[in-house]
Amino acid sequence: MKNYNHALLVMEKHDYPAEAREAIIRAEEKILANEKANKIYESMYRAYWLKKKNFGEFSDKSKALAELIDESVYTVYLVLLLNCTKPLLAAYRKAGISEEIYWTSVLDLKSKMLECKENYDIWGTFVEGWFMGFYKLERFGIGRFQFDLSDFGEEFYEENGIFIKEDEFCLGLHIPSHREPLTYEVRMDTYKKAFEFFKDRFDGKHIIVCCNSWLLYPDNLNILPEKSNAADFILDFQPLDIKQTYDFGDCWRIFNVGKSCLRPAELPRNTSMQKAFAEWFDQGKKAGSAYCILIFDGEKIVTRCDRETYRKKYGY
């Protein structure tokens, strides 16, 4: 396990909770102390990092290793992913990508670890398949968001002097949890950084960013407090495909897995977002998601509009 020290550096730099560090170090040391466990781990490392196989292709080894060292498979996933951050740094340097983007990218390991702790009370990750995009240099953490090398998901788009056809290159945007608030200033700083990083892939005049998220569901403007950062974030985007859902699959992101199936009256209301959504569900109303587009020209968000204009254009 040659990359153990770099994993420790990542945890230190990103200020992992002491309890999390202890759990991860304990699992690392159990692997190092057990010859059979170490062989299984090295086989997993080669499969994941060198052959770029997804965890599902060697899940039997992950489960066997977890059982052998008496740890959760979620913790085993995180150990391997942390140890892959060292060769990832070398890949960034070879590609000429800044270390600032590297450190922002690997910060997602902490975000997903905290989600795992909240939902399953385990220091690890239950979305192990998510990370391959980072390790293949197809997803990057830039500022507050993450950006994928992606394709446009609608038949076509023709507005704001821009024409985009289906499957044309665009950026996919993801909103990691457990980061700083989504203020307008933070978002603008992120868009400017993304513009600089990706401008050569476009025409140098703008970047095209698409996002499919429950956070961008237009009715959230009526669910969330008017002056909330999450509500203002919606106004950066133009909705293209809106879906209202009876079974709100992203409910766990607000209330956590163990509580997302509760009746509305039983949902926790410890945060302003939990309270807002619980009260919405109290009224028998539904949530949903939206596929949206954001166009940024290096200085301004071309697709952004104020609340009243948004209501007139899109009906929410």
C-alpha angles and dihedrals in degrees: 000000000000098000099057095109093053090051088055089051091052091051092048096046093049093043099237113197112267091242091054093050091050092052093048095044090048091054092045092052093047089056092048092049095051118068095201092047091049091053092051091048093050090050090052092047092053092047094049105037104026101032095029093225118163120245091252090067092063102023090131090063092047091052093044092051092047091051093046094055094033095239134124116272086232089063091047090054092053093047091055093044092050091050090052091061091082097061087040089061089052089050091052091051092048090051092048093242117151121256089231089068090043093055092045090050096051090047085080089075088066093046093053091043091056090049089052091051092049094048104034104013090239129121100231139065132279094189097064093147091062097072102064090086089065094046093049090051091244096114127046136188108228120172111312097344143049124237128206128201095242148152131251109263103205132075092253144325124215116172140103089033091297129114121197125176129203115288092014114142117274138147122263114216128212128186111216119208128235095040135114119302118283095249120166090245093053091047094049091050089052094048091051092051091048090049091055094045097047104027093105089061090058130039095281090251100085145347124233115220125184128189133181107197146141086229090066097050101130095225087064084081086069094040101048128061109275095240097044119124091232091056093047090050090063090061091064089070140064111222115230104170122020123192127187112200133199092200102051099206093186093057090107090065088066104032103019127249098279093053104034092090095054123114113264094255090056098049117116116254101193097125132044090248093050090049093048095050094041091054090048090053089046086066091055092251126141136232128214148161140260139209105222142176130223123190119195123184098194094269109038141024103249093196096049122111137167123264097262093048090048090053092050094046101042105019100241 
